[in-house]
């Protein structure tokens, strides 16, 4: 039996790294540098002492958990194709007007924009949680400062790149 279902391709930055390994050479150091700058400047803003030493203690975990959180957001976006079944929406309409826009033009309509924004928000929540509970556990700062630092990291390193239009 032949199926009439179509499978659409989605390209997100995380999958570009799998498809184009040289992309790793660019993404990894830039992402590390951004995370380092955000952690360092956030600690400076919060007037935390021994900033360089504390940044060095946490940066690897912050960076790795940031990647993990971005992957979680990507997985959410990849699985939005199944929402048409859950919401009982015509799958052809869903793929043409929502799912493709999520992949290529997330700002084209309000539905794709909201779904992508929700994915970014969820990634940000994971960034906050991972940093507050795991990355910042080995530095000597107050619980209040850990929460503020984790929040600043989440705000400034969430995967807003998901909102960028990609060529078809």
N, C-alpha and C positions, 0 to 999 in steps of 0.2 A: 504494500500500500504506500502510495506517495503522499507525503505531507505537504501542505501548502504553507507551513510556517516558514518565516524568514528569520535568519539569524543576522543580527546587525553587529557591526564591529564598533567598539568604543576605544578611543585612545585617550588615556590619562597619563600624566607624567610618570607614574609608577610603572605603567606598562611600556612606556617608551624606553625606560631603562632596560626592560627585559628584551625588547625588540632591537634596541640600538645600544649595545654595551659601551661604546665610547661616550654615550650620554652620561654614564656613571662618573666618568672622569670630571665632568663639569658639575653635575648635581651634588655629588658628595661633599666636595670642599666648600661649595657655595652654601649649602645647607648647614654645614658645620659652622662656617663663619657667621652666618646669620644667627644661629642659635647662640653662639659664643657672645656676639655683640648684644643680643637681647638679654641674656643672663647677666652679663657684666653691667650694662647700663641700668637694668632693673635693680640690681643690688646697689648700685651707686645712688639711684633715685631713692631707694629705701634706706639709705645711709647705713648699710651693713658694713662692718669692719672686715679687714683682710679679704677684700673683694677678689684679688687675683688668685689667692690660695683656694678660696671657696669655689670660685668659678671652675678652677682646674679639677676640683673634687667631684663636681656634678655634671660637667659638660658632656661627657661621654654618654651617661644615662639619659640626659635631657635630649641629646641628639638621636639616640637609638629609639627612645620612646616616642619622639616626634615622628620618626619614620613609621613606626608601628601604628600610630594614630592616623597618619595619612593613608596608610594601607586600609585601615578599618573604614575610613571615609570612602575610599575607592570601592571597596567591596559593597558598601551600602549602595553606591551609585550603580554598580554593575547589576545588582539584584533588583533594581527598580523595574526591570522588565517583567518581573513576576507580579507587580502591583496591579496590572490590568486584570489578572485573574482574581486576585483578592478583592479588588474593588468592583468586579463585574463590569468592566469597561471593555468596549470593542477593542480587541488587541491590535487590529490594523490602525485604528485611530490613535491608540496609545503609542505605538511605535513611530508613527509618522509625525505626530504633533508633540509628544512629550519625551519619549525615550531618545529619539534622535537629537532633540534640542538639548537634553541633558548632556549628551556626548559632544555636540558640536557648537551649539548656540544657547547656552543656559540662560541668557538674558532675553531670549526671543519672546518668551511668554511667561506669564506669572507662575504657571504650574511648574515648569522646569526650573525657574529661578528659585521658587520656594523649596523644591526638593533638593537642589544643589546647596542652597543655604542651610537647610536642615542637616545635610551631610557635613558641611563645614562646621556647624555648631556642635554636632556629635563628636567630630574629630577634636574640636577644641575642648569638649568635656573630658575626653580621654587624655588629652595633653595635660589638662589641669590635674586630673586624678592621678595619672602616672607620676607626674612631677611632685605633687604634694605628698603622695604616699610612698613613692619609691626613690625618685631621683634626689630629693632634698633631705633624705633621712640621715645622711652622714655628715651634715654640716650643723654647726652649733649656732642656730638662730631661733628666735622665738616662733611659736606656732603661728602667731598672727602674721609675722613676716614671711613664713613659709607659704601661708595661704595667699598673701599678696603677691609674692614672687611667682608662685605657680599660676596665679591668675594673669599676671602680666605676660608670662611666657606663653600661656594659652592664647591670649588676645593677639599677640604680635607674631605668633608662628603658626596659627591655624592655616589650613591649605586654601587660602583665598584664590589660588591659581585655578581651582576647579571652576571658577566663574569666567575664565578667559575663553573666548571663542576660539575654536580650532578649525582649520580648513578641512573641508570634506574631501 
